[in-house]
Amino acid sequence: MASSRPPVSLRPEIAALPSYVPGARPARRQVYKLSSNELPFPPLPAVGAALADAGVDVNRYPDMYATDLTSALGDLLGVPAEKIVVGNGSVAVLAHVLEAVCRPGDEVLMAWRSFEAYPIAVPVAGATPVMVPVDEDGRHDLDAMARAITPRTRVVLVCSPNNPTGPALSQSELRAFLQIVPRDVLVVLDEAYLEFVRRPDPTDGVALLPEHKNLVVLRTFSKAYGLAGLRVGYAVARRRLAAGFRATSTPFGVNGLAQAAALAALTCQDLVAERVGQVVAERDRVRDALTGQGWSIPDPQGNFVWLALGRRAAGFAAAARDRGVLVRPFEDEGVRVSIGEPEANDLFLEIAGEWRRDHAAVAGD
Ligand SMILES: *Cc1c(COP(=O)(O)O)cnc(C)c1O
């Protein structure tokens, strides 16, 4: 009997998943890692101290609900702590959100290209991704997304600023979109790069929560707070939904070191803002220099720029790697380059300028 049965099989949609490609990691020290949208600064001093303190307790389980952290976030955002759900990075929080609401056969709408974690998280939750192309400026086409909503649509993912293309939505665009999405469709607004936005009328998902009960806002400590290695992100939503997301969350999903570090980082708003300001200044410098070289790039509102290189993406990434700069190629689409330390950005600009001179005639961009 036992031997007559086939071996354990994976769910077909799991076997077919695209794989998440982590940004390349440097093999030697002189390489600049501009491949994962990390902050180029060392951890905030208060974070180092908090980690040393918290280290003595690692034989204990952490506070399962990260009580201190959620209450500090509640104070910062002006919302009750019950509306906040923390998780092991906002990617994990997104998975818990999808698990809590998606039924088999449900559709999850997303712009594409957008964050590569989305088409992995959706089938894992048993739902079907439906992609709506971004426009030629790399912006969400909210009209097309609204038209793509069907009775099977359970969730719409909105990423602003959009990783990897860069543009951000305005609050009025977002509000108009929310007004036409049916109230039983959850809108997940991923604001991972919110702190870097400098466009007018920036989104503030949390401010829209009282008007739109079907909205969930995702934010993270991985980008502006420089804590990518510790894995802390969170969702903000109405209480009933937040309780559901908490129910699907991995127990003790945010470890004690991460909780302590995030809490410490929240006390450093001035330093965080100063560092973000430096990155934004560098981003704008890089954008201007690229434009000056003849590149046309979508409006960068995160800590990265997008070069729509099409089938030359892999070639550009290889050329950059040979010069000591790791970037993130998306095959046949483009290359995402994170804003790093000024020397790294200078070297990237040099590589981009040389590429432009060598390829402009045939690139057609
Ligand atoms: C980096 C990023 C995140 C953050 O993920 P974490 O799991 O919190 O590190 C979320 N969404 C987008 C679009 C991102 O680029």
The ligand as an SDF file (V2000), in Angstrom:
LIG
                    3D

 15 15  0  0  0  0  0  0  0  0999 V2000
   12.0400   46.8000    0.5450 C   0  0  0  0  0  0  0  0  0  0  0  0
   10.5790   46.7110    0.3440 C   0  0  0  0  0  0  0  0  0  0  0  0
    9.7580   46.2960    1.3780 C   0  0  0  0  0  0  0  0  0  0  0  0
   10.3090   46.0050    2.7240 C   0  0  0  0  0  0  0  0  0  0  0  0
   10.3980   44.6870    2.9670 O   0  0  0  0  0  0  0  0  0  0  0  0
   10.8440   44.1940    4.4030 P   0  0  0  0  0  0  0  0  0  0  0  0
   10.3120   42.8030    4.3970 O   0  0  0  0  0  0  0  0  0  0  0  0
   10.1520   45.0640    5.4030 O   0  0  0  0  0  0  0  0  0  0  0  0
   12.3150   44.2970    4.4600 O   0  0  0  0  0  0  0  0  0  0  0  0
    8.3970   46.2430    1.1600 C   0  0  0  0  0  0  0  0  0  0  0  0
    7.8680   46.6290   -0.0010 N   0  0  0  0  0  0  0  0  0  0  0  0
    8.6380   47.0600   -1.0010 C   0  0  0  0  0  0  0  0  0  0  0  0
    8.0050   47.5240   -2.2530 C   0  0  0  0  0  0  0  0  0  0  0  0
   10.0100   47.0940   -0.8610 C   0  0  0  0  0  0  0  0  0  0  0  0
   10.7700   47.4970   -1.8770 O   0  0  0  0  0  0  0  0  0  0  0  0
  1  2  1  0
  2  3  1  0
  2 14  2  0
  3  4  1  0
  3 10  2  0
  4  5  1  0
  5  6  1  0
  6  7  2  0
  6  8  1  0
  6  9  1  0
 10 11  1  0
 11 12  2  0
 12 13  1  0
 12 14  1  0
 14 15  1  0
M  END
$$$$
